[in-house]
């Protein structure tokens, strides 16, 4: 199955195509298509992990705010 994103990226390379082909072969890929397919998959997984990390940070911040609100003041001056 051909991925349209991969084909679009290969078509847009123009003068950098030779460079990317050498890079792909150096990294052990059999074709430029395989290299870009792997590259796109890695980018998508990085985006998902960043989103999950942001969600976790937001939850932690909310939990900290809740914990601080439960604090009871013992004196009237603060």
N, C-alpha and C positions, 0 to 999 in steps of 0.2 A: 504494500500500500504506500503510495507516495504522499508525502506530507507537503501541503502547499506552502507552509512557512519556510521549509527547507529550500524548496525550489525558488521562492522569491528571494531569499538571501543569496543563493548562488547566482541568480540572474543579476542581482544588484552589485556584485563584486567588481566587475569591470577590470580595472588594472591590478587589483589585488588578488586575482584568482590564482596566479602562479604561486604567490606567497602562501596563500591559504592551503593550496594543494601540497606544498612542501611541508608545511606545518602539520597537516593531517597525516602525511606519510611518516613523519618523524615521530608522531605520537602513536603510531601503530594502526591507524585506520586504513581500511582497504580502499575507500573512496571518499571523495569530498562530501558526498551525500551523507554517508555514515557519520562523518565528523560533525557536520552541522546538526544532524538529528540528535546526536549525543549532547551537543552544546545547548540546544533548545530545551531538552529534557532537564539538564542541570539548572538552567535558568529558571524554569518553572518550579522545580523543587526548592530552589533558594527563595523564591518569592513566597511560597507556601510556608516555609519555615520562619521567614521574617514576620509574616502575618500572625502565625501562631505565637511567636515570641512577644509581639505587641499586645496580643490578647491577654497573655499571661501577665505581662507587666501591668496592664490596666486592671486586671483582677486583683493583683497584689496591692496596688495603690488604693483601690476601693476598700479592701480588707483593712489596711492600715488606718484609713479614715474612720472606719467603724470602730476600731479598737480605741482610738484616741477619744472618740465621743463618749465612750463608756466610763472614762475617768471621772471620778467624783472629786470635786474640790473640797479640801478639808478646812481651808481658812477663807475668810471673807475678803481678804486683801487682794487676792489674785483673780 
